């Protein structure tokens, strides 16, 4: 039980410290390396300074190393050890991050008036998908009215995306809790 609560606490801490921890680079070559202060999930220290990859649990995804690639598995085990996690917990972090990314990217938020000015976006911040629609009827309202409706629609969409991200993060934490119970039950 202590292990489950520490993993959930670690997940919450990671959510609160960096939303980039759960994003996926669009291409492996775009991941950046920097020296940062990262949260530690071990009980011995609250934070540690190390050279880390910008995308925590990154580079995994569907192409995560398997037992067939012993060198990649060693690297994954070392990364897990550095974070004070077991390999199974680290792999769970990868899976949880992937699910969160998929949830945020597939979520569609539509705000505004379809007849004049509307915004359709995903829940990522900043959005990876955004569609702004201004119809002919909207153009007839005039520049100032269109601008006002567009700003209002963008704000509503941003607020709805924030709420959607919160719900997706709650869903991810439930997933982590359920998976930890399964892992501990083995």
WOTA-V862195 format. One record per backbone hydrogen bond with DSSP energy under -1.0 kcal/mol. CO is the residue of the C=O (numbers start at 1). NH is the residue of the N-H. Records with the same first field share a line. If there is no record, write none. Layout:
# WOTA-V862195
CO = NH + NH
This chain:
# WOTA-V862195
1 = 5
2 = 6
3 = 7
4 = 8
5 = 9
6 = 10
7 = 11
8 = 12
9 = 13
10 = 14
11 = 15
12 = 16
13 = 17
14 = 18
19 = 22
20 = 23
27 = 30
28 = 31
32 = 54
34 = 52
36 = 50
38 = 48
46 = 40
48 = 38
50 = 36
52 = 34
55 = 58
61 = 64
66 = 69
69 = 73
70 = 74
71 = 75
72 = 76
73 = 77
74 = 78
75 = 79
76 = 80
77 = 81
78 = 82
79 = 83
80 = 85
81 = 84
86 = 90
87 = 91
88 = 92
89 = 93
90 = 94
91 = 95
92 = 96
93 = 97
94 = 98
95 = 99
96 = 100
97 = 101
98 = 102
99 = 103
100 = 104
101 = 105
102 = 106
103 = 107
104 = 123
109 = 121
111 = 119
113 = 116
116 = 135
117 = 113
118 = 133
119 = 111
120 = 131
121 = 109
129 = 122
131 = 120
133 = 118
135 = 139
136 = 140
138 = 141
139 = 142
142 = 146
143 = 147
144 = 148
145 = 149
146 = 150
147 = 151
148 = 152
149 = 153
150 = 154
151 = 155
152 = 156
153 = 157
154 = 158
155 = 159
156 = 160
157 = 161
158 = 162
159 = 163
160 = 164
161 = 165
162 = 166
163 = 167
164 = 168
165 = 169
166 = 170
167 = 171
168 = 172
169 = 173
170 = 174
171 = 175
172 = 176
173 = 177
174 = 178
175 = 179
176 = 180
177 = 181
178 = 182
179 = 183
180 = 184
181 = 185
183 = 186
